[in-house]
Amino acid sequence: MKKLLGIPMLAGMVALAGCTDPSDPNRKTKTGAMVGAVAGAVIGHQVNHKNGAYVGAALGALAGGGVGYYMDKQQRELEEQLAREQAAHELEIQRMKDDSLKLTLNNEVSFDFDSAEIKHGFQQTLDKLASVIQKYDKTVVHVVGHTDSVGSAAYNQQLSERRARAVGRYLSAHGVAAGRIHTEGRGESEPRATNATEAGRQLNRRVEIFLKPVVEGEESRAHEAPPSSAGRYY
């Protein structure tokens, strides 16, 4: 009910703001300040203060029956825009059971060894990715970094976090609302292949982007971290 009460409350306060003294030379400024303050209070009720994520109408949500169609459209557009990268095995797009989309970015083309600076040549790929993601604003974006096992576990954890943040910042700087983006690193804990060979280590060095739909009545689930894939390979 809090979200429903917010709109009438805002309307009432706006009306009161209109009753300020007409002769006051600062009337417009005061009215604007009051409206802004009330609007901020209303938006505050639409924010999950535990993680800062927008919920409900603030972000927008999909009716349950429309999720599949919405994610189908987003997947088709991603595949069209990123066809070259997929053909070159620089990026994979996978549909998950919950209708989320998982994009795996090949670390060899996205970052130099032991670096969290995005390679210049990969920026065009992220530009295309950002242009699609920002159009489909009823999805939450989870960026997860992974490494191989070379080096200490603590260092690899930090490196995976820095790489995830680098991708998240890039997407935000190119049109994706920062409030939609979550980043985390999982270090060397979730290998896709053996770390005993260079080919395996290359597969393990990666950044994954999960696009999770925001569904009416289940908004908080879109902000939950993607499930762990630990144990896939030992």
PyMOL commands that set and color helices and strands:
alter all, ss='L'
color gray80, all
select helices_A, chain A and resi 2-17+27-44+56-58+64-81+83-87+107-110+120-133+153-173+178-180+198-204+219-222
alter helices_A, ss='H'
color red, helices_A
select strands_A, chain A and resi 47-48+53-54+91-95+101-106+139-146+181-185+206-213
alter strands_A, ss='S'
color yellow, strands_A
deselect
rebuild
show_as cartoon
